[in-house]
C-alpha cells in the first residue's frame, strides 16, 4: 500500500515569506460548465474565450463528445458544436465523476425529446438532490421516470410555465434556463438563484438569441424562441479562485493584486477580510489586499449569493485557524462540508464541529503533516494551511485540486510560496 501511495502526485508545502505580486484570474469553472451545456442548444458553433484546461472542463468535453457534439480546446479557447447530436445518455463513468454533467439533461430533451442520466457525482460534500431540476422539468411538461439508478426525462415539446423553486439552487436555475429558452410560450422562475454564474449563462444565451430578463434577481422571465445560434462569449472571472488567493495573501501577511476580476462578486469576502483587519482596495477589473498577521477571528455564515460563498468556506478555515481569538462558521448550504476539519486538526488546528456550526480557536502556529484532500475546496485549504505550517506539509488528493484550480501551485510559487510538486 505504501508503494502505491508513493506513486501518487503530491505537493510539498513549506512556510515561507509573505506572498507578494500580481496574478491574472482565470475564467470561472462554475460559469464555463453550464455554458458548455448550452452549446447543445445552438445551431452553429459556440466559442468560449479564456477557458483553462481544468479537469472538470475536460470531463464536460468528454460528456459532450459522447453525445455526438464537437469539442476542442486550444490556447484557452473552447469551441463547441452540436449539429450532429445523437446520443441521449452520456456514459455513467462521466456523469458520476462530475455533478455539472446533469446540465446536459435539458438540452437533450429539447433537441432529441429524451434524456437518460445516472445520478451525478462530484465532491462528497453532502446531499445535493436533483429533485428541484426534475420538478421544474415536469412543470414545463416533461415526463420523469426513475429506474435502475437512472432518471429518464421525455417531452415532445416543452411548454412555458410559472415555476417556484423551493430553494434558490444554482444548478436548478441553470437547468430551467436551458430548458425554457426554447420552450413554447413564457416561463417565470420565482426564487431563482442570483449567482453571477447564472447571470453569465443568461447573457450568453441572450447572445445566442434567447429572450431572458431578470437574471441576477429572484424573478427571471424567459420568453421562448424557436432556435438558438452560435456565438462567441468570454465567461466571467472565477470569483472562487480569486478569493482563494486573497485569503492566501492575508494568511501569510502579504500584499497581492489580482487582475481580471469583478470586485463586486467578491464583496462578501472582502468585507470579512476587512473585518479581520486586512486592507482591501478595488478598482475596475482589479483588487488588492494587504495584511499583517495575525488577523482577528470572524463570525461567518455561508449563504447563496450575495452572501458568503460556501466554496470559500474551507480556504477561510486555514486563515481562521491562525487568527486571534475564536471564530464561528455556520454552513447553511451543504450539510457535510467540513471534511477538511480532520486534516486541519492533524496540523494542529483547534476546531470543534457541532452540526452545521464550527468553532475555531486560533493558534499561534500549525505543524506540517501528511494530509489528503477529500474534495476540491478542501484541497485548496490544505495547501494554504501549509503556507504557515512549521516543517513540511505533504498534500495528496490532487485530483480534486485540479478539477477547479489551474496551476495553483505555480501561481503561488510566482507570489513567493515554497511549494514543489512530486509525481
C-alpha positions in Angstrom: 0.0 0.0 0.0 2.8 2.4 0.8 4.3 1.8 -2.6 1.1 2.7 -4.3 0.7 5.8 -2.2 4.2 6.9 -3.0 3.4 7.0 -6.7 0.5 9.4 -6.2 1.2 13.1 -7.1 1.7 15.4 -4.1 2.5 18.9 -3.2 5.2 19.6 -0.6 4.5 22.9 1.0 6.8 24.8 3.4 6.2 28.1 5.2 7.9 31.0 3.5 7.9 34.7 3.1 4.6 36.7 2.7 3.0 36.3 -0.7 3.5 39.4 -2.9 2.9 40.2 -6.5 0.3 40.2 -9.3 -1.9 37.4 -10.7 -4.4 37.1 -13.6 -7.5 35.2 -12.7 -8.9 32.5 -15.0 -12.5 32.3 -16.3 -14.9 30.8 -13.8 -15.2 27.0 -13.8 -18.7 27.3 -12.5 -19.6 29.5 -15.4 -17.9 27.5 -18.1 -19.6 24.2 -17.4 -23.2 25.4 -17.9 -22.1 27.4 -21.0 -20.7 24.2 -22.4 -24.0 22.5 -21.9 -25.7 25.5 -23.6 -23.7 24.7 -26.8 -26.0 21.6 -27.2 -28.9 24.1 -28.0 -27.1 26.1 -30.7 -27.5 25.9 -34.4 -23.8 26.7 -35.0 -20.6 26.9 -33.1 -20.2 28.3 -29.6 -16.7 29.7 -28.8 -15.7 30.4 -25.2 -12.6 32.5 -24.7 -10.0 32.2 -21.9 -11.1 28.7 -20.9 -8.4 27.0 -18.8 -7.9 23.2 -19.3 -9.3 22.2 -15.9 -10.2 18.6 -15.3 -13.9 19.5 -14.9 -13.8 21.3 -18.3 -12.1 18.3 -19.9 -14.7 15.9 -18.3 -17.6 18.0 -19.6 -15.9 18.0 -23.0 -15.9 14.2 -22.9 -19.6 14.2 -21.9 -20.5 16.3 -24.9 -18.4 14.3 -27.4 -20.0 11.1 -26.1 -23.3 12.6 -27.3 -22.0 13.4 -30.7 -21.0 17.0 -30.2 -17.7 18.5 -31.2 -15.3 19.9 -28.6 -11.9 21.4 -29.0 -9.7 23.3 -26.5 -6.7 25.3 -27.8 -4.9 28.3 -26.4 -7.5 28.7 -23.6 -10.4 28.9 -26.1 -13.1 26.2 -26.2 -15.0 25.6 -29.4 -18.2 23.5 -29.3 -20.6 22.4 -32.0 -23.6 20.1 -31.7 -25.0 19.8 -35.2 -24.6 16.1 -35.2 -26.1 15.4 -31.7 -27.1 11.8 -31.5 -26.7 10.2 -28.0 -29.3 10.7 -25.3 -27.5 9.0 -22.5 -23.9 10.1 -21.5 -21.7 7.3 -20.0 -22.2 6.6 -16.4 -18.5 6.9 -15.6 -18.5 10.5 -16.8 -21.8 11.5 -15.1 -20.7 10.0 -11.8 -17.4 12.0 -11.9 -19.0 15.4 -12.0 -22.3 16.8 -10.9 -22.4 19.5 -13.6 -22.8 16.8 -16.2 -26.5 16.8 -15.3 -26.8 20.1 -17.0 -26.9 18.3 -20.4 -30.3 16.9 -19.5 -32.4 19.9 -20.5 -30.7 20.5 -23.9 -31.0 16.8 -24.7 -34.8 16.8 -24.0 -35.1 20.0 -26.2 -33.1 18.6 -29.1 -33.9 14.9 -29.0 -37.1 14.6 -26.9 -35.4 12.4 -24.3 -32.5 12.3 -21.9 -31.4 9.4 -19.7 -28.9 10.1 -16.9 -27.4 8.4 -13.9 -27.4 10.3 -10.7 -24.5 12.7 -10.9 -21.3 12.8 -8.8 -18.6 15.3 -7.9 -17.3 16.3 -4.5 -18.6 14.4 -1.4 -19.8 17.5 0.3 -23.4 16.4 1.2 -26.7 15.5 -0.3 -27.2 17.7 -3.4 -30.5 16.3 -4.8 -31.7 16.9 -8.4 -35.3 16.9 -7.3 -35.6 20.7 -8.0 -34.3 20.2 -11.5 -36.8 17.4 -12.2 -39.8 19.2 -10.6 -39.1 22.2 -12.8 -38.9 20.0 -15.9 -42.2 18.4 -15.0 -43.7 21.9 -14.7 -42.5 22.5 -18.3 -44.4 19.4 -19.5 -41.7 16.7 -19.3 -42.4 13.2 -18.1 -39.9 12.0 -15.5 -39.4 8.3 -14.7 -36.9 6.6 -12.4 -35.4 3.1 -12.6 -32.2 1.2 -12.2 -30.3 4.1 -10.7 -31.2 6.3 -13.7 -33.7 9.0 -14.5 -35.4 9.4 -17.8 -36.9 12.8 -18.9 -39.1 12.9 -22.0 -41.1 15.7 -23.8 -42.1 16.2 -27.4 -42.2 19.9 -26.7 -41.6 21.8 -23.5 -44.2 24.4 -22.6 -43.6 27.6 -20.6 -45.0 27.8 -17.1 -44.5 29.7 -13.8 -42.1 27.8 -11.5 -41.3 28.4 -7.9 -38.0 27.0 -6.6 -38.2 25.8 -3.0 -34.6 26.7 -2.7 -32.6 29.1 -4.9 -30.5 26.3 -6.4 -27.9 27.4 -8.9 -28.0 24.1 -10.8 -31.8 24.0 -10.9 -31.9 27.6 -12.1 -29.4 26.9 -14.8 -31.2 23.7 -15.9 -34.5 25.6 -16.2 -32.9 28.5 -18.1 -31.6 26.0 -20.6 -35.0 24.3 -20.9 -37.2 27.4 -21.0 -35.3 29.4 -23.6 -36.7 27.3 -26.4 -39.9 26.2 -24.7 -43.2 27.3 -26.2 -44.6 30.5 -24.5 -43.4 32.3 -21.4 -41.7 30.9 -18.3 -41.2 32.7 -15.0 -38.7 31.4 -12.5 -39.5 32.5 -8.9 -36.9 32.3 -6.1 -34.2 31.8 -8.7 -30.5 31.8 -7.8 -28.8 35.2 -8.1 -25.2 34.0 -8.6 -23.0 35.7 -11.1 -22.6 32.4 -13.0 -26.4 32.3 -13.6 -26.2 35.9 -15.0 -23.3 34.9 -17.2 -25.3 31.9 -18.6 -28.3 34.2 -19.3 -26.1 36.8 -21.0 -24.6 34.1 -23.3 -28.0 32.6 -24.1 -29.3 36.1 -25.0 -26.3 36.5 -27.4 -27.4 33.1 -28.9 -30.9 34.6 -29.5 -32.8 33.8 -26.2 -35.1 36.3 -24.6 -34.2 36.3 -20.8 -34.9 39.1 -18.4 -34.2 39.5 -14.7 -31.2 37.2 -14.3 -29.4 38.1 -11.1 -32.7 38.7 -9.3 -35.2 36.4 -7.6 -37.6 36.5 -10.6 -36.4 35.6 -14.1 -38.7 35.8 -17.2 -37.9 33.7 -20.2 -39.8 34.1 -23.5 -39.3 31.0 -25.6 -37.8 31.3 -29.0 -37.7 28.7 -31.9 -34.0 28.3 -32.1 -30.6 29.5 -30.8 -27.5 30.3 -32.8 -23.8 30.1 -32.1 -21.8 33.0 -30.7 -18.6 34.0 -29.1 -18.5 34.7 -25.4 -16.0 35.4 -22.6 -17.0 33.8 -19.3 -16.8 35.8 -16.1 -13.6 35.7 -14.0 -13.5 33.0 -11.3 -14.5 34.6 -8.0 -13.6 31.5 -6.0 -10.1 31.3 -7.5 -9.7 35.0 -6.8 -11.0 34.6 -3.2 -8.6 31.7 -2.6 -5.6 33.9 -3.5 -6.9 36.8 -1.4 -7.1 34.5 1.6 -3.6 33.2 0.9 -2.2 36.7 0.9 -3.9 37.5 4.2 -2.8 34.2 5.7 0.9 35.0 5.0 0.7 38.7 5.8 1.4 39.6 2.2 0.2 42.0 -0.5 -1.3 40.6 -3.7 -3.0 42.3 -6.6 -5.4 40.3 -8.7 -6.4 41.3 -12.2 -9.2 40.2 -14.4 -11.7 40.2 -11.5 -15.1 41.7 -10.8 -14.7 43.1 -7.3 -18.5 43.2 -6.8 -18.5 39.4 -7.0 -16.0 39.3 -4.1 -17.8 41.8 -1.8 -18.8 39.3 0.9 -15.3 38.0 1.2 -13.7 41.5 1.0 -16.0 42.7 3.8 -14.9 39.8 6.1 -11.2 40.2 5.3 -11.5 43.9 6.2 -13.4 43.0 9.4 -10.5 40.7 10.3 -8.0 43.6 9.9 -6.9 43.4 6.3 -6.8 46.3 3.8 -8.8 45.7 0.6 -8.8 48.2 -2.3 -10.6 47.6 -5.6 -11.0 49.3 -8.9 -12.4 48.2 -12.2 -11.1 44.8 -13.1 -8.6 44.7 -10.1 -8.5 44.1 -6.4 -5.6 44.4 -4.0 -5.3 43.0 -0.4 -2.7 43.8 2.2 -2.5 42.3 5.6 -0.3 41.9 8.7 -0.6 38.8 10.8 -2.3 37.6 12.8 -5.7 38.8 11.8 -8.8 38.7 14.0 -11.3 36.0 14.3 -14.7 36.2 12.5 -18.2 35.0 12.5 -19.2 33.7 9.1 -22.4 32.3 7.7 -22.4 30.8 4.2 -25.3 31.8 2.1 -26.4 31.9 -1.5 -25.1 34.9 -3.4 -24.7 37.7 -2.5 -23.9 36.1 0.8 -20.6 34.5 1.8 -19.9 31.7 -0.7 -19.8 28.1 0.5 -16.9 27.4 -1.9 -14.7 29.8 0.1 -15.6 28.3 3.5 -12.8 25.7 3.5 -10.0 28.0 2.4 -11.1 30.5 5.1 -10.6 27.9 7.7 -6.9 28.0 7.1 -6.9 31.7 7.9 -9.1 31.4 10.9 -7.1 28.6 12.4 -4.3 31.1 12.9 -6.5 34.2 13.7 -6.7 35.9 17.1 -9.4 34.7 19.3 -12.4 32.5 18.4 -14.2 32.2 15.1 -17.6 30.7 14.4 -18.5 29.4 10.9 -22.0 28.2 10.1 -22.5 26.2 6.9 -26.1 26.6 5.6 -25.7 25.5 2.0 -24.3 21.9 2.3 -24.7 19.7 5.3 -21.4 17.8 5.0 -18.9 20.4 4.1 -16.5 20.1 7.0 -14.4 17.2 5.6 -11.3 19.3 5.7 -11.6 19.8 9.5 -10.0 16.4 10.4 -7.0 17.1 8.2 -6.5 20.7 9.6 -6.7 19.2 13.1 -3.8 16.9 12.2 -1.8 20.1 11.6 -2.7 21.5 15.0 -5.8 23.5 14.3 -8.3 23.7 17.2 -11.7 23.2 15.6 -14.9 21.8 17.1 -17.9 21.0 14.9 -21.4 20.7 16.2 -24.0 20.1 13.4 -23.5 22.8 10.8 -21.6 25.1 13.1 -17.8 25.0 13.6 -15.9 26.8 16.4 -12.3 27.6 15.6 -9.9 28.7 18.4 -6.9 30.4 16.8 -3.5 29.0 17.5 0.0 30.6 17.1 1.3 28.1 14.7 0.4 24.9 12.7 2.7 21.9 12.1 3.3 20.3 8.8 1.9 16.9 8.3 0.8 14.4 5.5 -2.7 15.3 4.7 -5.1 14.2 2.0 -7.7 16.4 0.3 -11.3 15.0 0.4 -12.7 17.5 -2.1 -11.9 20.4 -4.3 -12.1 23.4 -1.9 -10.6 21.4 1.0 -7.6 20.7 -1.2 -7.0 24.5 -1.5 -7.5 24.9 2.2 -4.8 22.3 3.0 -2.3 23.9 0.6 -3.0 27.3 2.2 -2.6 26.0 5.7 0.8 24.6 4.6 1.9 28.1 3.8 2.0 28.8 7.5 2.9 25.4 9.0 6.2 24.6 10.6 8.1 22.0 8.7 6.7 20.3 5.6 3.1 19.7 4.6 2.5 16.9 2.1 -0.8 17.3 0.3 -2.2 14.4 -1.7 -5.6 14.1 -3.4 -4.5 16.5 -6.1 -7.1 15.1 -8.5 -9.6 17.2 -6.5 -7.5 20.3 -6.7 -7.0 20.0 -10.5 -10.8 19.9 -11.0 -11.1 23.6 -10.2 -7.7 25.3 -10.0 -5.4 25.8 -12.9 -1.7 25.6 -11.9 -2.5 26.7 -8.3 1.0 25.7 -7.0 2.8 27.5 -9.9 0.8 30.7 -9.2 1.6 30.6 -5.5 5.3 30.0 -6.2 5.2 33.0 -8.5 4.0 35.0 -5.5 6.8 33.7 -3.3 5.5 30.4 -1.9 7.8 27.5 -1.2 5.9 24.6 -3.0 7.2 21.8 -5.1 5.3 19.0 -6.9 6.3 15.4 -6.7 4.9 12.9 -9.2 
